[in-house]
Amino acid sequence: MIEDFQGIKDKSPLVAWIHNISLNQQKYMKMKLDDLDLGHDVRYIMFIYDNPDCSQEDIVNMFGQSKGNIAKILRKYEDEGFIERQPNPQNRRKYMLNTTSKGEELVPKFRQISKDWEKEVGISDDDTELREKLKEIAINGMKLIEDY
């Protein structure tokens, strides 16, 4: 049995534990990136870096945030020179997102901070089964609500 910690009970629903993990990772990133004033929204820069020519809608779908919230954050990152938008040649109403050289310089730092967090909380490179299962759950969850 896991001992109670900060009011979290052992019998809390699994989704509460997953949410807690996500929030604490975000807080850790914000704490470590405080000098850059990027906060946990840096995950969007990392997503864009890993998915060249992605769209704003791709980010909305991946992170489950509102279109308005994502638009505001992306505008900030564009104004600060971390990302750029280019019209999509197949659909001029949509834009392709990419990191700039300024954004690309930050990605290794973000990756290292994320890796440090994983190590500190007990996730190792050998936890491939755990990683794959979590990805599967996330994808299944997105598929489940896809048509709503």
N, C-alpha and C positions, 0 to 999 in steps of 0.2 A: 504494500500500500504506500502510495506517495503521501508524504506529510503535507499538511496544509501550509501554504505559503502565500502571504499577502492576501488572505481571504479567498484564495482559489481552493476549492474543495476537490478531493480525489474523484468524486463522482460527477464532476462537471462534464457537459457534453463534449464530444470530440471536437466539434466545430469551435467551441470556446477555447480549447487548447491551441488549435490551429491559428485562430485569430490572435491569441496572446503571443504566439511565436512571431507572427508577422509584425505586430505592433512593436515588440521589443527589438526586433531586427531593425525596424525603421528608426526607432529611438537611438539605437547604437550608431547607425549610419549618420544620423543628424548630429549626434554628439561628436563623432570623429571628423565630420565635414563642416563643423561650425565655422571654421575660418573661411570657407568658401560660400557660406550662406546659400547652400543648395538644398539642405535638408534631405528627407527621405525620397523626395520626388526625383532624385538622381536616377532612380530605377528606370525612368522614362528615357533618359539619355542612354543608359545601358541597353535598353530594349531597341532603341533606334540604331545604335551601333551594331548590335547583333543581327538586326533585321533591316539591312539597307533597303531603301525605297518603300518602307512600310508607310501605312496611312494613319491618320489620326484615329480612324475607326478601328484599326488593328490594336491600337493602344487601349481604346475604350473597351474592346472585347477582352483583351488580356487581363486588364487590371480591374474591370468592373466599376470604373468611375464614370461620372456623368460626362457627356460631350462638352458641356460648358466648362467644367472643372479642368478637363484635359486641355481644351483650347486655351484657357487662361495660362496654364503652366507652360504649354508649348510656346505661346507668344513670348513669355518671359525668357525662356531659353533661347528663342530666336533673337530677341532683342539683345541678349547678353552674348550672343555669338557662339553658342554651343551647338546649335542645330540650324539647318536651313530647310526651307520648303521649296519644292520645284513642282510646277504643274505636271500632272500625270498625262503623258501623251495619249493614252487610251481613253482618258476621261478628264477633260479640262476642268471639271467642277471639283475634282479631287486633287490633293497634293501628295507628293512623295516626300518623305522625311529622311534626312541623312544628318549624320554628325559632321561638324566642321573639324578642321585640324585642332581647334581649341577644345572641342568636345572629345576628340579622340585622345588627346594628351591626358585627359582626366580618367579615362576608362581603366587603365592599369591600377591607378590609386583606388578607385571604387572597388575593383575586383579584389585587391589585397585586403581592404577593410572588410569586405563581405566574407572572404576566406578566413580572416582572423576571427570574425564573429562565429562562423561555423565551428571552427576549432574550439573556441571558448565554450560553446554550448554543447559540444560533444558530437559534432557531425564530422566524420572523416571522409577522405577521398574514397575509401573502401565501401562506403555506404551506398553503393550503386543500386541495390535492391530497394532501399528506402526512397532514394531519389526517383527511381522509375515508378514506384507505386504512387508517390505523391503527384507526379506528372499525370499518371493515368487517372487518378481521382479528380484532379483539376480539369482535365480534358472532358471527362465524363460529366462533371458539373456544368461546364460550358455547353455541352451538347444538350443536356437536360433542359436548359432554359433558352436554348437557341431560338426557338420559334415563338417565345412569349414577348 
